[in-house]
């Protein structure tokens, strides 16, 4: 998995968002950050992994700690990446736009005070 992530980062470049689930490699997932991911994907403290139900998500506190130890921060995002929120009129339905604007901060990530936050 590490080789795949590293090659994807090299081939796709720094602007591409790369996800890898931490629950599939509970002992080594922090290395995914060093290999080039910038997104843990749909980690949830409320639901199981429906694709891999036998592999529980790491606790958010542990994920936050391991992410920080690797030199990164853990922040929640909406289902749409921040760079698309910046051009939301082009990518989002007008009926969805007010919700996205209310939940996202100036950086396009979930506002820390939002109920969707990982805080």
PDB file as gemmi writes it, atoms N, CA and C in Angstrom:
CRYST1    1.000    1.000    1.000  90.00  90.00  90.00 P 1                      
ATOM      1  N   UNK A   1       0.822  -1.190   0.000  1.00  0.00           N  
ATOM      2  CA  UNK A   1       0.000   0.000   0.000  1.00  0.00           C  
ATOM      3  C   UNK A   1       0.871   1.260   0.000  1.00  0.00           C  
ATOM      4  N   UNK A   2       1.959   1.234   0.768  1.00  0.00           N  
ATOM      5  CA  UNK A   2       2.835   2.401   0.821  1.00  0.00           C  
ATOM      6  C   UNK A   2       3.434   2.724  -0.545  1.00  0.00           C  
ATOM      7  N   UNK A   3       3.846   1.695  -1.259  1.00  0.00           N  
ATOM      8  CA  UNK A   3       4.403   1.924  -2.596  1.00  0.00           C  
ATOM      9  C   UNK A   3       3.348   2.498  -3.533  1.00  0.00           C  
ATOM     10  N   UNK A   4       2.133   1.992  -3.436  1.00  0.00           N  
ATOM     11  CA  UNK A   4       1.046   2.481  -4.288  1.00  0.00           C  
ATOM     12  C   UNK A   4       0.761   3.946  -4.009  1.00  0.00           C  
ATOM     13  N   UNK A   5       0.704   4.309  -2.728  1.00  0.00           N  
ATOM     14  CA  UNK A   5       0.457   5.704  -2.360  1.00  0.00           C  
ATOM     15  C   UNK A   5       1.587   6.592  -2.862  1.00  0.00           C  
ATOM     16  N   UNK A   6       2.832   6.178  -2.622  1.00  0.00           N  
ATOM     17  CA  UNK A   6       3.978   6.987  -3.041  1.00  0.00           C  
ATOM     18  C   UNK A   6       4.015   7.170  -4.553  1.00  0.00           C  
ATOM     19  N   UNK A   7       3.749   6.100  -5.282  1.00  0.00           N  
ATOM     20  CA  UNK A   7       3.724   6.215  -6.744  1.00  0.00           C  
ATOM     21  C   UNK A   7       2.583   7.104  -7.223  1.00  0.00           C  
ATOM     22  N   UNK A   8       1.420   6.955  -6.591  1.00  0.00           N  
ATOM     23  CA  UNK A   8       0.286   7.816  -6.957  1.00  0.00           C  
ATOM     24  C   UNK A   8       0.634   9.282  -6.734  1.00  0.00           C  
ATOM     25  N   UNK A   9       1.294   9.583  -5.619  1.00  0.00           N  
ATOM     26  CA  UNK A   9       1.676  10.969  -5.337  1.00  0.00           C  
ATOM     27  C   UNK A   9       2.653  11.471  -6.382  1.00  0.00           C  
ATOM     28  N   UNK A  10       3.616  10.663  -6.745  1.00  0.00           N  
ATOM     29  CA  UNK A  10       4.590  11.064  -7.764  1.00  0.00           C  
ATOM     30  C   UNK A  10       3.929  11.263  -9.125  1.00  0.00           C  
ATOM     31  N   UNK A  11       3.073  10.348  -9.500  1.00  0.00           N  
ATOM     32  CA  UNK A  11       2.435  10.404 -10.816  1.00  0.00           C  
ATOM     33  C   UNK A  11       1.397  11.521 -10.891  1.00  0.00           C  
ATOM     34  N   UNK A  12       0.582  11.651  -9.857  1.00  0.00           N  
ATOM     35  CA  UNK A  12      -0.540  12.596  -9.888  1.00  0.00           C  
ATOM     36  C   UNK A  12      -0.173  13.993  -9.406  1.00  0.00           C  
ATOM     37  N   UNK A  13       0.931  14.126  -8.719  1.00  0.00           N  
ATOM     38  CA  UNK A  13       1.389  15.435  -8.273  1.00  0.00           C  
ATOM     39  C   UNK A  13       0.793  15.870  -6.945  1.00  0.00           C  
ATOM     40  N   UNK A  14       1.273  16.994  -6.476  1.00  0.00           N  
ATOM     41  CA  UNK A  14       0.906  17.502  -5.165  1.00  0.00           C  
ATOM     42  C   UNK A  14      -0.482  18.077  -5.038  1.00  0.00           C  
ATOM     43  N   UNK A  15      -1.118  18.403  -6.131  1.00  0.00           N  
ATOM     44  CA  UNK A  15      -2.451  18.998  -6.076  1.00  0.00           C  
ATOM     45  C   UNK A  15      -3.571  17.965  -5.949  1.00  0.00           C  
ATOM     46  N   UNK A  16      -3.279  16.741  -6.281  1.00  0.00           N  
ATOM     47  CA  UNK A  16      -4.291  15.688  -6.242  1.00  0.00           C  
ATOM     48  C   UNK A  16      -4.543  15.262  -4.800  1.00  0.00           C  
ATOM     49  N   UNK A  17      -5.801  15.046  -4.462  1.00  0.00           N  
ATOM     50  CA  UNK A  17      -6.148  14.523  -3.147  1.00  0.00           C  
ATOM     51  C   UNK A  17      -6.028  13.007  -3.168  1.00  0.00           C  
ATOM     52  N   UNK A  18      -5.296  12.464  -2.203  1.00  0.00           N  
ATOM     53  CA  UNK A  18      -5.117  11.021  -2.087  1.00  0.00           C  
ATOM     54  C   UNK A  18      -5.652  10.554  -0.740  1.00  0.00           C  
ATOM     55  N   UNK A  19      -6.527   9.569  -0.770  1.00  0.00           N  
ATOM     56  CA  UNK A  19      -7.114   8.990   0.436  1.00  0.00           C  
ATOM     57  C   UNK A  19      -6.594   7.576   0.645  1.00  0.00           C  
ATOM     58  N   UNK A  20      -6.473   7.226   1.909  1.00  0.00           N  
ATOM     59  CA  UNK A  20      -6.202   5.834   2.283  1.00  0.00           C  
ATOM     60  C   UNK A  20      -6.814   5.622   3.666  1.00  0.00           C  
ATOM     61  N   UNK A  21      -7.546   4.549   3.843  1.00  0.00           N  
ATOM     62  CA  UNK A  21      -8.217   4.316   5.123  1.00  0.00           C  
ATOM     63  C   UNK A  21      -7.251   3.804   6.192  1.00  0.00           C  
ATOM     64  N   UNK A  22      -7.255   4.417   7.369  1.00  0.00           N  
ATOM     65  CA  UNK A  22      -6.333   3.988   8.421  1.00  0.00           C  
ATOM     66  C   UNK A  22      -6.705   2.653   9.062  1.00  0.00           C  
ATOM     67  N   UNK A  23      -7.937   2.238   8.915  1.00  0.00           N  
ATOM     68  CA  UNK A  23      -8.371   1.016   9.594  1.00  0.00           C  
ATOM     69  C   UNK A  23      -7.879  -0.267   8.928  1.00  0.00           C  
ATOM     70  N   UNK A  24      -7.359  -0.192   7.731  1.00  0.00           N  
ATOM     71  CA  UNK A  24      -6.911  -1.403   7.054  1.00  0.00           C  
ATOM     72  C   UNK A  24      -5.477  -1.775   7.405  1.00  0.00           C  
ATOM     73  N   UNK A  25      -4.769  -0.859   8.055  1.00  0.00           N  
ATOM     74  CA  UNK A  25      -3.395  -1.128   8.493  1.00  0.00           C  
ATOM     75  C   UNK A  25      -3.203  -0.488   9.866  1.00  0.00           C  
ATOM     76  N   UNK A  26      -3.849  -1.032  10.900  1.00  0.00           N  
ATOM     77  CA  UNK A  26      -3.863  -0.373  12.203  1.00  0.00           C  
ATOM     78  C   UNK A  26      -2.490  -0.112  12.811  1.00  0.00           C  
ATOM     79  N   UNK A  27      -1.502  -0.902  12.470  1.00  0.00           N  
ATOM     80  CA  UNK A  27      -0.160  -0.719  13.049  1.00  0.00           C  
ATOM     81  C   UNK A  27       0.702   0.265  12.261  1.00  0.00           C  
ATOM     82  N   UNK A  28       0.429   0.419  10.975  1.00  0.00           N  
ATOM     83  CA  UNK A  28       1.340   1.202  10.125  1.00  0.00           C  
ATOM     84  C   UNK A  28       0.686   2.383   9.409  1.00  0.00           C  
ATOM     85  N   UNK A  29      -0.577   2.653   9.684  1.00  0.00           N  
ATOM     86  CA  UNK A  29      -1.244   3.707   8.916  1.00  0.00           C  
ATOM     87  C   UNK A  29      -0.591   5.082   8.992  1.00  0.00           C  
ATOM     88  N   UNK A  30       0.102   5.461  10.065  1.00  0.00           N  
ATOM     89  CA  UNK A  30       0.747   6.780  10.034  1.00  0.00           C  
ATOM     90  C   UNK A  30       1.756   6.933   8.892  1.00  0.00           C  
ATOM     91  N   UNK A  31       2.310   5.825   8.436  1.00  0.00           N  
ATOM     92  CA  UNK A  31       3.251   5.881   7.318  1.00  0.00           C  
ATOM     93  C   UNK A  31       2.576   6.333   6.020  1.00  0.00           C  
ATOM     94  N   UNK A  32       1.268   6.170   5.931  1.00  0.00           N  
ATOM     95  CA  UNK A  32       0.537   6.631   4.740  1.00  0.00           C  
ATOM     96  C   UNK A  32       0.731   8.126   4.537  1.00  0.00           C  
ATOM     97  N   UNK A  33       0.811   8.875   5.637  1.00  0.00           N  
ATOM     98  CA  UNK A  33       1.013  10.321   5.541  1.00  0.00           C  
ATOM     99  C   UNK A  33       2.377  10.625   4.924  1.00  0.00           C  
ATOM    100  N   UNK A  34       3.394   9.904   5.362  1.00  0.00           N  
ATOM    101  CA  UNK A  34       4.735  10.111   4.808  1.00  0.00           C  
ATOM    102  C   UNK A  34       4.804   9.670   3.348  1.00  0.00           C  
ATOM    103  N   UNK A  35       3.998   8.685   2.984  1.00  0.00           N  
ATOM    104  CA  UNK A  35       3.986   8.198   1.601  1.00  0.00           C  
ATOM    105  C   UNK A  35       3.268   9.168   0.660  1.00  0.00           C  
ATOM    106  N   UNK A  36       2.388  10.025   1.207  1.00  0.00           N  
ATOM    107  CA  UNK A  36       1.792  11.038   0.347  1.00  0.00           C  
ATOM    108  C   UNK A  36       0.304  11.279   0.437  1.00  0.00           C  
ATOM    109  N   UNK A  37      -0.423  10.601   1.335  1.00  0.00           N  
ATOM    110  CA  UNK A  37      -1.858  10.904   1.405  1.00  0.00           C  
ATOM    111  C   UNK A  37      -2.068  12.267   2.059  1.00  0.00           C  
ATOM    112  N   UNK A  38      -3.226  12.850   1.790  1.00  0.00           N  
ATOM    113  CA  UNK A  38      -3.618  14.082   2.474  1.00  0.00           C  
ATOM    114  C   UNK A  38      -5.053  13.967   2.988  1.00  0.00           C  
ATOM    115  N   UNK A  39      -5.578  12.753   3.040  1.00  0.00           N  
ATOM    116  CA  UNK A  39      -6.971  12.555   3.433  1.00  0.00           C  
ATOM    117  C   UNK A  39      -7.151  11.134   3.946  1.00  0.00           C  
ATOM    118  N   UNK A  40      -7.722  11.024   5.147  1.00  0.00           N  
ATOM    119  CA  UNK A  40      -8.015   9.706   5.701  1.00  0.00           C  
ATOM    120  C   UNK A  40      -9.324   9.143   5.163  1.00  0.00           C  
ATOM    121  N   UNK A  41     -10.048   9.904   4.391  1.00  0.00           N  
ATOM    122  CA  UNK A  41     -11.304   9.406   3.839  1.00  0.00           C  
ATOM    123  C   UNK A  41     -12.451   9.580   4.807  1.00  0.00           C  
ATOM    124  N   UNK A  42     -13.401   8.688   4.764  1.00  0.00           N  
ATOM    125  CA  UNK A  42     -14.632   8.821   5.534  1.00  0.00           C  
ATOM    126  C   UNK A  42     -14.589   8.208   6.914  1.00  0.00           C  
ATOM    127  N   UNK A  43     -13.575   8.515   7.697  1.00  0.00           N  
ATOM    128  CA  UNK A  43     -13.474   8.009   9.064  1.00  0.00           C  
ATOM    129  C   UNK A  43     -14.620   8.581   9.882  1.00  0.00           C  
ATOM    130  N   UNK A  44     -15.271   7.736  10.636  1.00  0.00           N  
ATOM    131  CA  UNK A  44     -16.437   8.186  11.395  1.00  0.00           C  
ATOM    132  C   UNK A  44     -16.428   7.644  12.814  1.00  0.00           C  
ATOM    133  N   UNK A  45     -16.684   8.512  13.791  1.00  0.00           N  
ATOM    134  CA  UNK A  45     -16.829   8.018  15.156  1.00  0.00           C  
ATOM    135  C   UNK A  45     -18.227   7.441  15.403  1.00  0.00           C  
ATOM    136  N   UNK A  46     -19.113   7.585  14.427  1.00  0.00           N  
ATOM    137  CA  UNK A  46     -20.505   7.179  14.602  1.00  0.00           C  
ATOM    138  C   UNK A  46     -20.892   5.924  13.843  1.00  0.00           C  
ATOM    139  N   UNK A  47     -20.208   5.647  12.748  1.00  0.00           N  
ATOM    140  CA  UNK A  47     -20.587   4.506  11.917  1.00  0.00           C  
ATOM    141  C   UNK A  47     -19.393   3.585  11.698  1.00  0.00           C  
ATOM    142  N   UNK A  48     -19.678   2.357  11.381  1.00  0.00           N  
ATOM    143  CA  UNK A  48     -18.611   1.419  11.048  1.00  0.00           C  
ATOM    144  C   UNK A  48     -18.206   1.636   9.590  1.00  0.00           C  
ATOM    145  N   UNK A  49     -17.142   1.011   9.202  1.00  0.00           N  
ATOM    146  CA  UNK A  49     -16.717   1.018   7.814  1.00  0.00           C  
ATOM    147  C   UNK A  49     -17.596   0.005   7.084  1.00  0.00           C  
ATOM    148  N   UNK A  50     -18.500   0.483   6.269  1.00  0.00           N  
ATOM    149  CA  UNK A  50     -19.441  -0.409   5.590  1.00  0.00           C  
ATOM    150  C   UNK A  50     -18.780  -1.222   4.489  1.00  0.00           C  
ATOM    151  N   UNK A  51     -17.650  -0.764   3.993  1.00  0.00           N  
ATOM    152  CA  UNK A  51     -16.922  -1.515   2.967  1.00  0.00           C  
ATOM    153  C   UNK A  51     -16.104  -2.629   3.607  1.00  0.00           C  
ATOM    154  N   UNK A  52     -15.499  -2.329   4.754  1.00  0.00           N  
ATOM    155  CA  UNK A  52     -14.666  -3.301   5.476  1.00  0.00           C  
ATOM    156  C   UNK A  52     -15.150  -3.388   6.924  1.00  0.00           C  
ATOM    157  N   UNK A  53     -16.314  -3.957   7.167  1.00  0.00           N  
ATOM    158  CA  UNK A  53     -16.878  -3.959   8.524  1.00  0.00           C  
ATOM    159  C   UNK A  53     -16.043  -4.721   9.551  1.00  0.00           C  
ATOM    160  N   UNK A  54     -15.179  -5.589   9.090  1.00  0.00           N  
ATOM    161  CA  UNK A  54     -14.329  -6.334  10.018  1.00  0.00           C  
ATOM    162  C   UNK A  54     -13.171  -5.488  10.550  1.00  0.00           C  
ATOM    163  N   UNK A  55     -12.974  -4.306   9.973  1.00  0.00           N  
ATOM    164  CA  UNK A  55     -11.853  -3.438  10.354  1.00  0.00           C  
ATOM    165  C   UNK A  55     -12.385  -2.146  10.972  1.00  0.00           C  
ATOM    166  N   UNK A  56     -12.424  -2.064  12.293  1.00  0.00           N  
ATOM    167  CA  UNK A  56     -12.968  -0.858  12.931  1.00  0.00           C  
ATOM    168  C   UNK A  56     -12.084   0.365  12.701  1.00  0.00           C  
ATOM    169  N   UNK A  57     -12.731   1.525  12.678  1.00  0.00           N  
ATOM    170  CA  UNK A  57     -11.998   2.783  12.555  1.00  0.00           C  
ATOM    171  C   UNK A  57     -11.162   2.986  13.815  1.00  0.00           C  
ATOM    172  N   UNK A  58     -10.009   3.631  13.696  1.00  0.00           N  
ATOM    173  CA  UNK A  58      -9.291   3.997  14.917  1.00  0.00           C  
ATOM    174  C   UNK A  58     -10.091   5.085  15.650  1.00  0.00           C  
ATOM    175  N   UNK A  59      -9.943   5.148  16.956  1.00  0.00           N  
ATOM    176  CA  UNK A  59     -10.590   6.218  17.711  1.00  0.00           C  
ATOM    177  C   UNK A  59     -10.055   7.553  17.214  1.00  0.00           C  
ATOM    178  N   UNK A  60     -10.909   8.562  17.170  1.00  0.00           N  
ATOM    179  CA  UNK A  60     -10.479   9.866  16.661  1.00  0.00           C  
ATOM    180  C   UNK A  60      -9.308  10.434  17.453  1.00  0.00           C  
ATOM    181  N   UNK A  61      -9.303  10.217  18.762  1.00  0.00           N  
ATOM    182  CA  UNK A  61      -8.186  10.718  19.577  1.00  0.00           C  
ATOM    183  C   UNK A  61      -6.873  10.068  19.145  1.00  0.00           C  
ATOM    184  N   UNK A  62      -6.901   8.780  18.893  1.00  0.00           N  
ATOM    185  CA  UNK A  62      -5.698   8.081  18.443  1.00  0.00           C  
ATOM    186  C   UNK A  62      -5.294   8.536  17.043  1.00  0.00           C  
ATOM    187  N   UNK A  63      -6.267   8.700  16.166  1.00  0.00           N  
ATOM    188  CA  UNK A  63      -5.980   9.166  14.807  1.00  0.00           C  
ATOM    189  C   UNK A  63      -5.390  10.572  14.843  1.00  0.00           C  
ATOM    190  N   UNK A  64      -5.952  11.432  15.676  1.00  0.00           N  
ATOM    191  CA  UNK A  64      -5.441  12.800  15.819  1.00  0.00           C  
ATOM    192  C   UNK A  64      -3.998  12.770  16.331  1.00  0.00           C  
ATOM    193  N   UNK A  65      -3.737  11.950  17.329  1.00  0.00           N  
ATOM    194  CA  UNK A  65      -2.396  11.867  17.913  1.00  0.00           C  
ATOM    195  C   UNK A  65      -1.384  11.345  16.896  1.00  0.00           C  
ATOM    196  N   UNK A  66      -1.718  10.260  16.221  1.00  0.00           N  
ATOM    197  CA  UNK A  66      -0.800   9.685  15.230  1.00  0.00           C  
ATOM    198  C   UNK A  66      -0.565  10.650  14.065  1.00  0.00           C  
ATOM    199  N   UNK A  67      -1.601  11.365  13.682  1.00  0.00           N  
ATOM    200  CA  UNK A  67      -1.475  12.348  12.611  1.00  0.00           C  
ATOM    201  C   UNK A  67      -0.552  13.476  13.047  1.00  0.00           C  
ATOM    202  N   UNK A  68      -0.713  13.955  14.282  1.00  0.00           N  
ATOM    203  CA  UNK A  68       0.136  15.026  14.811  1.00  0.00           C  
ATOM    204  C   UNK A  68       1.586  14.559  14.943  1.00  0.00           C  
ATOM    205  N   UNK A  69       1.771  13.331  15.408  1.00  0.00           N  
ATOM    206  CA  UNK A  69       3.130  12.790  15.539  1.00  0.00           C  
ATOM    207  C   UNK A  69       3.836  12.720  14.193  1.00  0.00           C  
ATOM    208  N   UNK A  70       3.073  12.575  13.130  1.00  0.00           N  
ATOM    209  CA  UNK A  70       3.650  12.540  11.778  1.00  0.00           C  
ATOM    210  C   UNK A  70       3.845  13.949  11.214  1.00  0.00           C  
ATOM    211  N   UNK A  71       3.440  14.963  11.986  1.00  0.00           N  
ATOM    212  CA  UNK A  71       3.659  16.346  11.554  1.00  0.00           C  
ATOM    213  C   UNK A  71       2.493  16.976  10.809  1.00  0.00           C  
ATOM    214  N   UNK A  72       1.313  16.401  10.952  1.00  0.00           N  
ATOM    215  CA  UNK A  72       0.141  16.904  10.248  1.00  0.00           C  
ATOM    216  C   UNK A  72      -0.992  17.177  11.229  1.00  0.00           C  
ATOM    217  N   UNK A  73      -2.002  17.897  10.771  1.00  0.00           N  
ATOM    218  CA  UNK A  73      -3.172  18.158  11.593  1.00  0.00           C  
ATOM    219  C   UNK A  73      -4.378  17.399  11.073  1.00  0.00           C  
ATOM    220  N   UNK A  74      -5.273  17.074  11.980  1.00  0.00           N  
ATOM    221  CA  UNK A  74      -6.504  16.367  11.611  1.00  0.00           C  
ATOM    222  C   UNK A  74      -7.649  17.365  11.632  1.00  0.00           C  
ATOM    223  N   UNK A  75      -8.283  17.530  10.493  1.00  0.00           N  
ATOM    224  CA  UNK A  75      -9.428  18.430  10.366  1.00  0.00           C  
ATOM    225  C   UNK A  75     -10.505  17.729   9.549  1.00  0.00           C  
ATOM    226  N   UNK A  76     -11.741  18.025   9.877  1.00  0.00           N  
ATOM    227  CA  UNK A  76     -12.860  17.456   9.124  1.00  0.00           C  
ATOM    228  C   UNK A  76     -13.079  18.261   7.850  1.00  0.00           C  
ATOM    229  N   UNK A  77     -13.539  17.564   6.827  1.00  0.00           N  
ATOM    230  CA  UNK A  77     -13.960  18.234   5.605  1.00  0.00           C  
ATOM    231  C   UNK A  77     -15.357  17.746   5.268  1.00  0.00           C  
ATOM    232  N   UNK A  78     -16.006  18.479   4.417  1.00  0.00           N  
ATOM    233  CA  UNK A  78     -17.311  18.051   3.923  1.00  0.00           C  
ATOM    234  C   UNK A  78     -17.103  17.027   2.811  1.00  0.00           C  
ATOM    235  N   UNK A  79     -18.172  16.559   2.235  1.00  0.00           N  
ATOM    236  CA  UNK A  79     -18.067  15.573   1.158  1.00  0.00           C  
ATOM    237  C   UNK A  79     -17.461  16.161  -0.109  1.00  0.00           C  
ATOM    238  N   UNK A  80     -17.396  17.457  -0.173  1.00  0.00           N  
ATOM    239  CA  UNK A  80     -16.779  18.139  -1.312  1.00  0.00           C  
ATOM    240  C   UNK A  80     -15.460  18.750  -0.826  1.00  0.00           C  
ATOM    241  N   UNK A  81     -14.418  18.593  -1.626  1.00  0.00           N  
ATOM    242  CA  UNK A  81     -13.105  19.105  -1.236  1.00  0.00           C  
ATOM    243  C   UNK A  81     -13.089  20.635  -1.246  1.00  0.00           C  
ATOM    244  N   UNK A  82     -12.239  21.227  -0.389  1.00  0.00           N  
ATOM    245  CA  UNK A  82     -12.185  22.690  -0.275  1.00  0.00           C  
ATOM    246  C   UNK A  82     -11.969  23.424  -1.592  1.00  0.00           C  
ATOM    247  N   UNK A  83     -11.155  22.879  -2.466  1.00  0.00           N  
ATOM    248  CA  UNK A  83     -10.903  23.596  -3.723  1.00  0.00           C  
ATOM    249  C   UNK A  83     -12.145  23.696  -4.600  1.00  0.00           C  
ATOM    250  N   UNK A  84     -13.100  22.811  -4.401  1.00  0.00           N  
ATOM    251  CA  UNK A  84     -14.344  22.883  -5.145  1.00  0.00           C  
ATOM    252  C   UNK A  84     -15.349  23.786  -4.447  1.00  0.00           C  
ATOM    253  N   UNK A  85     -15.225  23.899  -3.137  1.00  0.00           N  
ATOM    254  CA  UNK A  85     -16.073  24.844  -2.407  1.00  0.00           C  
ATOM    255  C   UNK A  85     -15.721  26.268  -2.822  1.00  0.00           C  
ATOM    256  N   UNK A  86     -14.440  26.514  -3.069  1.00  0.00           N  
ATOM    257  CA  UNK A  86     -14.003  27.839  -3.502  1.00  0.00           C  
ATOM    258  C   UNK A  86     -14.681  28.246  -4.814  1.00  0.00           C  
ATOM    259  N   UNK A  87     -15.084  27.269  -5.607  1.00  0.00           N  
ATOM    260  CA  UNK A  87     -15.788  27.540  -6.875  1.00  0.00           C  
ATOM    261  C   UNK A  87     -17.144  26.844  -6.853  1.00  0.00           C  
ATOM    262  N   UNK A  88     -17.803  26.943  -5.723  1.00  0.00           N  
ATOM    263  CA  UNK A  88     -19.030  26.186  -5.461  1.00  0.00           C  
ATOM    264  C   UNK A  88     -20.121  26.417  -6.491  1.00  0.00           C  
ATOM    265  N   UNK A  89     -20.241  27.633  -6.990  1.00  0.00           N  
ATOM    266  CA  UNK A  89     -21.300  27.917  -7.958  1.00  0.00           C  
ATOM    267  C   UNK A  89     -21.172  27.040  -9.198  1.00  0.00           C  
ATOM    268  N   UNK A  90     -19.941  26.644  -9.507  1.00  0.00           N  
ATOM    269  CA  UNK A  90     -19.694  25.807 -10.677  1.00  0.00           C  
ATOM    270  C   UNK A  90     -19.958  24.322 -10.395  1.00  0.00           C  
ATOM    271  N   UNK A  91     -19.753  23.891  -9.133  1.00  0.00           N  
ATOM    272  CA  UNK A  91     -19.774  22.469  -8.817  1.00  0.00           C  
ATOM    273  C   UNK A  91     -20.963  22.007  -7.985  1.00  0.00           C  
ATOM    274  N   UNK A  92     -21.647  22.921  -7.320  1.00  0.00           N  
ATOM    275  CA  UNK A  92     -22.704  22.510  -6.398  1.00  0.00           C  
ATOM    276  C   UNK A  92     -24.062  23.043  -6.825  1.00  0.00           C  
ATOM    277  N   UNK A  93     -25.073  22.280  -6.527  1.00  0.00           N  
ATOM    278  CA  UNK A  93     -26.443  22.701  -6.783  1.00  0.00           C  
ATOM    279  C   UNK A  93     -26.764  23.924  -5.916  1.00  0.00           C  
ATOM    280  N   UNK A  94     -27.502  24.886  -6.436  1.00  0.00           N  
ATOM    281  CA  UNK A  94     -27.899  26.045  -5.632  1.00  0.00           C  
ATOM    282  C   UNK A  94     -28.665  25.658  -4.367  1.00  0.00           C  
ATOM    283  N   UNK A  95     -29.341  24.526  -4.375  1.00  0.00           N  
ATOM    284  CA  UNK A  95     -30.083  24.112  -3.188  1.00  0.00           C  
ATOM    285  C   UNK A  95     -29.159  23.611  -2.073  1.00  0.00           C  
ATOM    286  N   UNK A  96     -27.952  23.176  -2.417  1.00  0.00           N  
ATOM    287  CA  UNK A  96     -26.994  22.661  -1.447  1.00  0.00           C  
ATOM    288  C   UNK A  96     -26.042  23.757  -0.961  1.00  0.00           C  
ATOM    289  N   UNK A  97     -25.803  24.728  -1.782  1.00  0.00           N  
ATOM    290  CA  UNK A  97     -24.810  25.761  -1.520  1.00  0.00           C  
ATOM    291  C   UNK A  97     -24.955  26.439  -0.159  1.00  0.00           C  
ATOM    292  N   UNK A  98     -26.139  26.846   0.289  1.00  0.00           N  
ATOM    293  CA  UNK A  98     -26.229  27.507   1.602  1.00  0.00           C  
ATOM    294  C   UNK A  98     -25.752  26.624   2.758  1.00  0.00           C  
ATOM    295  N   UNK A  99     -25.990  25.329   2.673  1.00  0.00           N  
ATOM    296  CA  UNK A  99     -25.552  24.413   3.720  1.00  0.00           C  
ATOM    297  C   UNK A  99     -24.029  24.303   3.741  1.00  0.00           C  
ATOM    298  N   UNK A 100     -23.448  24.188   2.580  1.00  0.00           N  
ATOM    299  CA  UNK A 100     -21.993  24.089   2.473  1.00  0.00           C  
ATOM    300  C   UNK A 100     -21.350  25.375   2.991  1.00  0.00           C  
ATOM    301  N   UNK A 101     -21.890  26.510   2.624  1.00  0.00           N  
ATOM    302  CA  UNK A 101     -21.343  27.778   3.086  1.00  0.00           C  
ATOM    303  C   UNK A 101     -21.473  27.926   4.602  1.00  0.00           C  
ATOM    304  N   UNK A 102     -22.565  27.442   5.166  1.00  0.00           N  
ATOM    305  CA  UNK A 102     -22.768  27.546   6.610  1.00  0.00           C  
ATOM    306  C   UNK A 102     -21.803  26.630   7.376  1.00  0.00           C  
ATOM    307  N   UNK A 103     -21.495  25.469   6.830  1.00  0.00           N  
ATOM    308  CA  UNK A 103     -20.664  24.494   7.531  1.00  0.00           C  
ATOM    309  C   UNK A 103     -19.168  24.677   7.298  1.00  0.00           C  
ATOM    310  N   UNK A 104     -18.777  25.311   6.200  1.00  0.00           N  
ATOM    311  CA  UNK A 104     -17.356  25.417   5.876  1.00  0.00           C  
ATOM    312  C   UNK A 104     -16.796  26.784   6.249  1.00  0.00           C  
ATOM    313  N   UNK A 105     -15.518  26.768   6.629  1.00  0.00           N  
ATOM    314  CA  UNK A 105     -14.817  27.997   6.961  1.00  0.00           C  
ATOM    315  C   UNK A 105     -14.139  28.586   5.741  1.00  0.00           C  
ATOM    316  N   UNK A 106     -13.342  29.620   5.972  1.00  0.00           N  
ATOM    317  CA  UNK A 106     -12.658  30.294   4.867  1.00  0.00           C  
ATOM    318  C   UNK A 106     -11.678  29.379   4.139  1.00  0.00           C  
ATOM    319  N   UNK A 107     -11.211  28.329   4.816  1.00  0.00           N  
ATOM    320  CA  UNK A 107     -10.278  27.392   4.191  1.00  0.00           C  
ATOM    321  C   UNK A 107     -10.981  26.232   3.487  1.00  0.00           C  
ATOM    322  N   UNK A 108     -12.317  26.214   3.532  1.00  0.00           N  
ATOM    323  CA  UNK A 108     -13.083  25.166   2.870  1.00  0.00           C  
ATOM    324  C   UNK A 108     -13.266  23.912   3.712  1.00  0.00           C  
ATOM    325  N   UNK A 109     -12.642  23.857   4.873  1.00  0.00           N  
ATOM    326  CA  UNK A 109     -12.820  22.730   5.784  1.00  0.00           C  
ATOM    327  C   UNK A 109     -13.960  23.043   6.744  1.00  0.00           C  
ATOM    328  N   UNK A 110     -14.408  22.047   7.475  1.00  0.00           N  
ATOM    329  CA  UNK A 110     -15.509  22.235   8.415  1.00  0.00           C  
ATOM    330  C   UNK A 110     -15.098  23.237   9.484  1.00  0.00           C  
ATOM    331  N   UNK A 111     -15.996  24.184   9.761  1.00  0.00           N  
ATOM    332  CA  UNK A 111     -15.737  25.156  10.826  1.00  0.00           C  
ATOM    333  C   UNK A 111     -15.550  24.414  12.145  1.00  0.00           C  
ATOM    334  N   UNK A 112     -14.559  24.799  12.949  1.00  0.00           N  
ATOM    335  CA  UNK A 112     -14.333  24.112  14.230  1.00  0.00           C  
ATOM    336  C   UNK A 112     -15.551  24.123  15.154  1.00  0.00           C  
ATOM    337  N   UNK A 113     -16.359  25.154  15.083  1.00  0.00           N  
ATOM    338  CA  UNK A 113     -17.532  25.240  15.966  1.00  0.00           C  
ATOM    339  C   UNK A 113     -18.743  24.487  15.433  1.00  0.00           C  
ATOM    340  N   UNK A 114     -18.609  23.906  14.243  1.00  0.00           N  
ATOM    341  CA  UNK A 114     -19.719  23.174  13.631  1.00  0.00           C  
ATOM    342  C   UNK A 114     -19.928  21.832  14.315  1.00  0.00           C  
ATOM    343  N   UNK A 115     -21.153  21.356  14.283  1.00  0.00           N  
ATOM    344  CA  UNK A 115     -21.458  20.020  14.828  1.00  0.00           C  
ATOM    345  C   UNK A 115     -20.811  18.929  13.989  1.00  0.00           C  
ATOM    346  N   UNK A 116     -20.327  19.262  12.799  1.00  0.00           N  
ATOM    347  CA  UNK A 116     -19.659  18.289  11.935  1.00  0.00           C  
ATOM    348  C   UNK A 116     -18.158  18.211  12.233  1.00  0.00           C  
ATOM    349  N   UNK A 117     -17.675  19.045  13.128  1.00  0.00           N  
ATOM    350  CA  UNK A 117     -16.263  19.130  13.424  1.00  0.00           C  
ATOM    351  C   UNK A 117     -15.763  17.887  14.159  1.00  0.00           C  
ATOM    352  N   UNK A 118     -14.477  17.654  14.082  1.00  0.00           N  
ATOM    353  CA  UNK A 118     -13.852  16.542  14.794  1.00  0.00           C  
ATOM    354  C   UNK A 118     -13.407  16.963  16.195  1.00  0.00           C  
ATOM    355  N   UNK A 119     -13.653  18.185  16.574  1.00  0.00           N  
ATOM    356  CA  UNK A 119     -13.190  18.703  17.878  1.00  0.00           C  
ATOM    357  C   UNK A 119     -13.880  18.016  19.023  1.00  0.00           C  
TER     358      UNK A 119                                                      
END                                                                             
